[in-house]
């Protein structure tokens, strides 16, 4: 039997978030939690930039794939945590992703009335 990986990621993150809240005695409102998660994601994205030689004023280094993977996973941790704080579970996230993916394809294929996505002929 194959495990649903997205559900497992959400389960593990929920368990970790609960442990952090209990251990640290944190009690933020939903609004503050989401703000903190967004800021944490921004911080992790900056770390990804550092891993891929964003700083053109420094000598470039070989990209360390393991460090890059670690930083990308950190973004995922905070993203899933934000979903949990917003009351979004893996099924709802998946369905919303599928809908948005279809909409994005429609826009790129010129099947939209939204401004700014005109099909170039």
Buried (B, 14 or more C-beta within 10 A) or exposed (E): EEEEEBEEBBEEBBEEBEEEEEEEEEEEEEEEBBBBBEEBBEEBBEBBEBBEEEEEEEEEEEEEEEEBEBBBEBBBBBBBBBBBBBEBBBEEBEEEEEEEEEEEEEBEEEEBEEEEBEEEE
